[in-house]
Amino acid sequence: MPATNSHPILSCAEAKAWEARLLRDEAAEWNAMQRAGRAIANAILDDAREIGGLDAGARLLVLAGKGHNGGDALLAAAMLLAELPGATADVVLVFGLAALRPLARRALDTLRTTGGARVRELDAPTLRRELASYDACLDGVFGFQFRPPVDEAVAELLAWVNTHPRLRVRAAVDLPSGLGAEANGGTVFRADFTYCTGIVKAPVVAPANAAFVGRLRYLDLGFFASHVPESADRVLLPSLLRPLGALRPAQSDKRTFGHLVVVGGSRSYPGAVLMTVQAALRSGVGLLTACVPASLVPEYAAKFPEAMWVGFPESASGGLAPSAVDLVLEKAARASALVLGPGLGAAPDTLGAAEEIGRRVADSLPLLLDADALRPEVVRAAAGRRLVATPHAGEWPRIAAAWPAEGVLVAKGSPTRVVAGGAAFFSFLGGPVLARGGSGDLLAGVIGGLMAQGPDDLRLAATRGVVWHGLAADLLARDKGQVAVQTTQLLDYLQPALHCTDHEDT
C-alpha cells in the first residue's frame, strides 16, 4: 500500500519537531492556521448534518487560549459566520486579551471583522450565569504542548462546558484541552469530535483517552506533501479509494474481477450471511458463490439472483454439517478468496466443520474469518494460510492467543484498526450509525470482495474495505441521521463514497 494513502501518527514531541521544521516563519504559521480554520469549519458543517445540521442562525461558543489552537478555533468561527449569515459567536478568551500571542490576536481580529456585531466577547462568569443554548462549541484552550495540571479556573470552565445541558456539538481543535503527552488526572474537555489538524498526535488514539476525544477526524493540511515518514501507527486517508472509482479496463469480463466464496448462515441466524453477500455484490467482485443451508437457497436466490447459491447439508441445529466440507472445498477450488463465518452459529458440529475448512483450504486461497468462525480452534487450523480476521472487541480476546503474527487483523471499534506487518492503520471514518447489528457482516462482504479482486495484497484489501465501509457510513448518517436507519441502507452509499469530495483529504 503506497505511503501516500496513510499518514503517520506522531508523539507530541515528534509533532513539535516536525512542525518546527515545516513552519519556519510567521507567514508559514499563519497560512497553516488559515487552512486549519477552514478545514475545521467545513468538518463541523459536515458532521453536524448527522443531527440536522447547523442552520443559518446557529449560535457558536468559542473557547480560545493563548496560542495556535486558540487561533485555529477563532478562524474556524470566522469561516462559519461567513458561511452562515445569521449565525452568532460568543467568545471566551480564557486567559484574557493581553495573553493572546500575535497570530491568535490576528485570528481574533479576523473574527471581529467577519462577524461584526454578531461576535460577542465575554468572560467565563458571564457565560456560566447566562446558561445560553449553543449549537456548537469550539475548544481551542490548550494545544498539544500542554503540560498539566489545568488551573482551577480553567478546570471549572471545562467542567461547566462538559455538563452544559443545551450544547449540541462539542468540537476539540487538534486534541481536547487538558489532554497532552503527560497524564493529567484532572479535568479534560469531553469532545464529541476531535479535529486532528495537520498531524495526528498519539494521545488521541490511546484507549485510555477515548472518553475525551469522542470521534476522531484527521484534517490533512499538507504537512506531509513532500515527505511521509515511517511510523508504526498510521491514519488511513480516503484517497485509498481513488483507484476503485477509476474506469475499469475495457477488455475485461467477470473473471477479471475475482471470484469470492461466502460460507455462512444457519436456521438460527439466517440474515447475517445474506447481508455479507449483498455487500460483496456491491464490492465490484466479478463472481460470487454463496454456500448456505439448503433450506435457505430458494428464498435467497429469488432475492439476489446475481450470486450463485449453493445449498449445503444442514446439521441437526440447522447449520453447516460436517458432510458439507467437501462441497465447500470443491467450490473454493475455483475461487480467489473465501469468507467463512457470518451467521454460522456456534453448534459444536458446525464449528468442527469450520475448523476442517480452515485446515484444508488451499494455501494459495486468502481466507477471511468473521463472526462465528472467530474461534481459537478455527484460527489455529487456518494458521499458515493467508488469513484475515474481523473481530469486534468482544471477539478478540477469544482468539488473541491463537492469532498468528503474519495475519491481517481488522479490529473493529471506534476507531477501527487494521494491524498487519508490524504496523497499525487507524480509520477515523464511520461512527455510531454503525453501532447496530449487521454492520460487521457488511464489512466482511466488502473486504472479502476486495480480497477476491486483489488476492496478492490482503493488507490493501482490508484497509481499503475499512475506509470504504466507514466513508459510506458517514454519508448515510449525514443524509439520514444516526437513529432511524437500517443497516443495509449503507449499501446505497458505497458508490457515492467512491466519488465524494471527502477524497480531497482536507
MARDREN-137134 format. One record per residue (C-alpha): x, y, z; residue in three letters. Coordinates in steps of 0.2 Angstrom, whole numbers, plus 2048, in hexadecimal, padded with zeros to 3 digits. Example, Ala and Ser with C-alpha at 12.3 -4.5 7.8 and 13.67 -1.06 7.14 Angstrom:
! residues 2
83E7EA827ALA
8447FB824SER
//
This chain:
! residues 506
800800800MET
8088117FBPRO
80D81C80AALA
80382A802THR
7F3821807ASN
7F7822819SER
80082F824HIS
80A82D834PRO
80382E846ILE
811837850LEU
81583A862SER
81284C868CYS
82584E868ALA
827847856GLU
819853850ALA
821862858LYS
83185E84FALA
82885B83FTRP
81F86B840GLU
82E875845ALA
83786F835ARG
82887382ALEU
821883831LEU
83188D832ARG
82A89F832ASP
81A8A8836GLU
8138A8824ALA
814895824ALA
80C894835GLU
7FE8A0830TRP
7FB89681FASN
7F9886829ALA
7EE88E836MET
7E2894828GLN
7E2883820ARG
7DE87B831ALA
7D0887834GLY
7C8884823ARG
7CA871825ALA
7C2871837ILE
7B387C831ALA
7B0871822ASN
7B186182DALA
7A586883AILE
79986C82DLEU
79A85B826ASP
799852837ASP
78B85C83EALA
78085582FARG
77F845839GLU
77384F846ILE
76B85A839GLY
779866835GLY
77D87883ALEU
770884834ASP
77389682EALA
76F89C840GLY
77B890849ALA
782896859ARG
79589285CLEU
79F89286CLEU
7B289486AVAL
7BF890878LEU
7CF898873ALA
7E089687BGLY
7F08A0878LYS
7F7897869GLY
7F588E859HIS
7E688385FASN
7DD893864GLY
7E189B853GLY
7DB88B84AASP
7CA88C854ALA
7C889E851LEU
7CB89D83ELEU
7BF88E83DALA
7B2899845ALA
7B58A7839ALA
7B389B82AMET
7A3894832LEU
79C8A5834LEU
7A08A9822ALA
79789981DGLU
78889C828LEU
7828AE826PRO
7778AE835GLY
7838A4841ALA
78A8AC851THR
79A8A885BALA
79D8AA86DASP
7B08AB871VAL
7B88A7881VAL
7CB8AC881LEU
7CF8A088FVAL
7DF8A9894PHE
7DA8BB88FGLY
7DD8C6880LEU
7EF8CB885ALA
7F58B9886ALA
7F18B5874LEU
8008B2869ARG
8028BC859PRO
7FA8B084DLEU
7EC8AC859ALA
7E98BE85BARG
7E98BF848ARG
7DC8B1847ALA
7D18BB854LEU
7D28CA849ASP
7CC8C083ATHR
7BD8B9844LEU
7B98CB849ARG
7BA8D1837THR
7B08C3830THR
7A28C283EGLY
7A18D4843GLY
7928D684FALA
78F8C384EARG
79F8C0859VAL
79E8C386BARG
7AD8C1877GLU
7A98BC889LEU
7B18B5898ASP
7AE8A48A0ALA
7A38AA8AFPRO
7978B38A2THR
7978A3897LEU
7928988A6ARG
7858A48ADARG
77C8A689CGLU
77B893899LEU
777896887ALA
77488987ASER
78188686DTYR
78187C85DASP
79487985DALA
7A387C869CYS
7B587D862LEU
7C287986FASP
7D288186BGLY
7D988487DVAL
7E887987DPHE
7F3872870GLY
7FD86286FPHE
80B86A879GLN
80086B888PHE
808866898ARG
7FD8628A7PRO
7F58668B2PRO
7E68718ACVAL
7E48808B8ASP
7D58818C2GLU
7CC88E8B8ALA
7CE8868A8VAL
7C98758AFALA
7B987D8B5GLU
7B68838A4LEU
7B987389BLEU
7AF8698A8ALA
7A08768A5TRP
7A1873892VAL
7A2860894ASN
79286089ETHR
78986E895HIS
777867891PRO
774871882ARG
78386F877LEU
781865867ARG
793862861VAL
7A386386BARG
7B286485FALA
7C4864864ALA
7D286C85AVAL
7E0860857ASP
7DD857868LEU
7D285B877PRO
7D8868883SER
7E0860892GLY
7E7851888LEU
7F9850883GLY
809845883ALA
808844896GLU
7FA83C8A0ALA
7EF84A8A8ASN
7E48418B4GLY
7DA8518B5GLY
7CC85A8AATHR
7CC857898VAL
7C185E88APHE
7B5850885ARG
7B3851872ALA
7A684A867ASP
7B384C859PHE
7C584F859THR
7CC85884ATYR
7DE852848CYS
7E686183ETHR
7F585D833GLY
7FC84F83EILE
7F4842848VAL
7FB842859LYS
7FD831863ALA
7F3836872PRO
7E3836868VAL
7E4824863VAL
7E881E874ALA
7DA81387BPRO
7DB81B88CALA
7D682C883ASN
7C7826879ALA
7BA82E885ALA
7C283F882PHE
7C683F86FVAL
7B5838869GLY
7B5835856ARG
7C683984ELEU
7C884383DARG
7D8845835TYR
7D985682CLEU
7E885581FASP
7F086681ELEU
7FE860812GLY
80B85E820PHE
81184E817PHE
810854805ALA
822852801SER
82784480DHIS
81D837817VAL
82782F825PRO
82681E82BGLU
81C81A83BSER
81580B843ALA
804813845ASP
7FC81B836ARG
7EC823832VAL
7E381E822LEU
7DE82B814LEU
7CE82A80APRO
7DA82C7FASER
7DD8197FDLEU
7CC8177F3LEU
7D18217E4ARG
7D68127D9PRO
7C580A7DCLEU
7BC8197D5GLY
7C78187C5ALA
7C18117B4LEU
7C37FE7B3ARG
7CC7F67A4PRO
7C27F6795ALA
7C87E4791GLN
7C27DC7A0SER
7B57CF7A5ASP
7AE7C87B6LYS
7BD7BD7B8ARG
7C87CD7B8THR
7C17D27C9PHE
7C37C37D3GLY
7B87B57DAHIS
7B37B67ECLEU
7AB7A77F6VAL
7A17AB806VAL
79D79D812VAL
7917A1820GLY
77F7A1826GLY
774796831SER
762794835ARG
76579E845SER
76F7AC83CTYR
7687AD82BPRO
76B7C0828GLY
77E7C282BALA
7847B981CVAL
7777C1811LEU
77E7D2816MET
7907CC812THR
78B7C7801VAL
7827D77FDGLN
7917E1802ALA
79D7D67F8ALA
7917D87E9LEU
7947EB7EBARG
7A77E97EDSER
7AA7E77DAGLY
7AF7D57DBVAL
7AC7CC7CAGLY
7A57BB7D1LEU
79D7B67E1LEU
7987A57E8THR
78E7A47F8ALA
78E794802CYS
78079480EVAL
774788816PRO
76A77F808ALA
759784810SER
75E79780DLEU
7637967FBVAL
7527987F2PRO
74E7A87FCGLU
75F7AF7FATYR
7617AB7E8ALA
7517B47E4ALA
7567C47EDLYS
7687C57E6PHE
76A7BB7D6PRO
77B7C37D3GLU
7837B67DFALA
7857A47DBMET
77C79C7EATRP
78278B7F0VAL
7787817FDGLY
783778809PHE
77D769814PRO
77676F825GLU
77B769836SER
76D765843ALA
76E777849SER
76C77E837GLY
77E783834GLY
78D77D82ALEU
78E76A82BALA
79E76082BPRO
79975881BSER
798769813ALA
7AB76C814VAL
7B0763804ASP
7A276D7FALEU
7A977D801VAL
7BB7797FCLEU
7B57747EBGLU
7AE7857E8LYS
7BD78E7F0ALA
7C87857E4ALA
7C27917D7ARG
7C27A17E1ALA
7CF7AE7E5SER
7C97B27F7ALA
7BE7AA804LEU
7B47B2812VAL
7AF7A6820LEU
7A47A982FGLY
7957B582DPRO
7867AE836GLY
78E79C837LEU
78879A849GLY
793792857ALA
78D780857ALA
79B77485APRO
79976B84AASP
79877B840THR
7A8782848LEU
7B1771845GLY
7AC773832ALA
7B3784832ALA
7C377F83AGLU
7C577182DGLU
7C277E81FILE
7CF789827GLY
7DB77B827ARG
7D8774816ARG
7D678480BVAL
7E47877FFALA
7F3790805ASP
7F179C7F6SER
7DF7A17FALEU
7DD7B0805PRO
7D17AD814LEU
7C77B981ELEU
7C07B382ELEU
7B17BD835ASP
7A47BB843ALA
7A27A9848ASP
7B27A3840ALA
7BC7AE84CLEU
7C079F857ARG
7D179B85DPRO
7D0789856GLU
7CB790844VAL
7D979D845VAL
7E679084AARG
7E078583CALA
7E279382FALA
7F2799835ALA
7FF799828GLY
7F279E81BARG
7F07AF814ARG
7E47B5822LEU
7D97C4826VAL
7CE7C5835ALA
7C17D283ATHR
7BE7D184DPRO
7B57DE857HIS
7BB7E2869ALA
7B17D4870GLY
7B87C7864GLU
7CA7CB864TRP
7CE7C5875PRO
7C77B4870ARG
7D47B2862ILE
7E27BD868ALA
7ED7AF86EALA
7EB7A585EALA
7ED7B4852TRP
7FC7B2846PRO
8087C1845ALA
8087C0832GLU
7F57C2830GLY
7EB7D282CVAL
7E17D783BLEU
7D27E3839VAL
7CE7E884BALA
7BD7F084ALYS
7B97FE855GLY
7BA811857SER
7C681384FPRO
7C8803845THR
7DA7FD843ARG
7E27F2836VAL
7F17EA83DVAL
7FD7E2831ALA
8107E182EGLY
8147E983EGLY
80A7F883BALA
7F97FE841ALA
7EE808834PHE
7E081283CPHE
7D0817833SER
7C782683BPHE
7B882482FLEU
7A781D834GLY
79F820845GLY
79081B850PRO
785818840VAL
78F80883FLEU
78B803851ALA
77D7F784BARG
77C7E5847GLY
7827E0836GLY
78F7EE833SER
79D7E1835GLY
7957D5829ASP
7957E381CLEU
7A77E781FLEU
7AC7D481DALA
7A37D480CGLY
7AC7E4806VAL
7BD7DE80CILE
7BA7CD805GLY
7B57D47F4GLY
7C57DE7F4LEU
7D07CF7F9MET
7C97C57EAALA
7CD7D47DFGLN
7DE7D67E6GLY
7E47C67EEPRO
7F67CB7EEASP
7F47D97FAASP
7E97D5809LEU
7EF7E4813ARG
7E97EF805LEU
7D87E6804ALA
7D57E8816ALA
7DA7FA818THR
7D17FF808ARG
7C17F580EGLY
7C27FE81FVAL
7C380F817VAL
7B580C80BTRP
7A9805818HIS
7AD813824GLY
7AB821816LEU
79B81A810ALA
79581A823ALA
79982C824ASP
78F830815LEU
78082681BLEU
78082F82CALA
782840824ARG
77483C818ASP
768833823LYS
76E836835GLY
775829842GLN
765822849VAL
75781E83DALA
761814830VAL
76380182CGLN
7747F982ATHR
7727F4818THR
76F807813GLN
782808814LEU
7837FE804LEU
77B80D7FAASP
7898187FFTYR
79880D7FALEU
7978147E8GLN
7968277EDPRO
7A48247F9ALA
7B08207EBLEU
7AD8327E4HIS
7A983D7F2CYS
7B384D7F6THR
7BA845806ASP
7C783E7FBHIS
7D084E7FBGLU
7D684A80CASP
7D585C812THR
//
